Amino acid sequence: MADISREEIDAKIAVSEARGDTKFAELLGEIKAMRADITGQFGVLTARVEHVERSTSGLKAIIVGTGIAAVGVVIAVLAFGDQLFGLGIGASDIANAAAQKAIQLQSVSQPPSSAGK
């Protein structure tokens, strides 16, 4: 077997170190590329969230306005409901009385029928 000189050993160590440095540089490049990709995706996501917030800002105002209007209707019904229902019952009584009077007048104005003849 041939004896290996010190220079050959140093050369093999240098080649091995160069391979390790190359692999490390490649790994570092891949990590930087993934970081840039993730950063880009976060940028797109941020833009989408801002767009959704802008498009729903009017919807929030509509929902709040509808809620306020519903509360106003409930308050109005509670405040004036007894008066409205009272008028409805009075109108019903008046209508029934008018119908009874019409039936009485109709029966008085009609001559008795001669069914027995």
Phi, psi and omega in degrees: 000143183277143178282139179267132182276164180298324180294321179293321178296316178298322180293318179295321178295318179296319179296317179297318177296321179296319177297316178298317178297321179296313179298318179296318179295320178296316179298317178297320178296319178295320178296318178295322179294318178295322179297317179295321179295316179295318178298319177296320179293323176295325177297317179294317180297318178297318179296320179294318179297317178298321179295317179296318179297319179293320184284338180262359181295322177292326179295323178298318180295321179295318180295317179296317179297320178295320178297317179296319179295320179296319178296320178298320179294317179298316179297319179296319179295319179294324183284319187247003184296318181296325178292317181293317179291326177297319177296323180295319179292319178298318179294323178294317178297318179297318180295319178295317179297319179295321179294318179297318180295320179295321179294319179295316180295323181290321181288330178284322185281342180272134178286152178299142183281150180262064181284335184277355185277000000 
